[in-house]
């Protein structure tokens, strides 16, 4: 699979994956076979209820796994539609595995999937998105 593309100066401040954003998530994705994978352990600064990662942060990580996949292969895309299913609370302080992959294409749209799982394989959230390719 493709190597992860280096970020341009303005992109280094991305909330989800930018290394220069002091309050960002600093997600560091790598390709593993045909999947885009990052590991993360979130502190309580990202929680909603006691011990549970905020749903908006969960959604952000899923969106980044899908959109970042395309960006890292050299394609620019924006999220046209995003659906999230929260299967279990995503715990603060747990080692998480965020995974995104391509499901298929039709014209200028790419169907993507992503999951967040605990290291034992328990999926806490899953997402699907229709990404629109742009110039």
Secondary structure, DSSP 8 states (H G I E B T S, - for coil): --------GGGGG-TTT-TT-TTS-----EEETTEEEEEEE--GGGBSSTTBB-HHHHHHHHHHHHHHHHHHTT--EEEEEEEEEE-S--BTTSEEEEEEEEEEEETTEEEEEEEEEETTS-EEEEEEEEEEE--
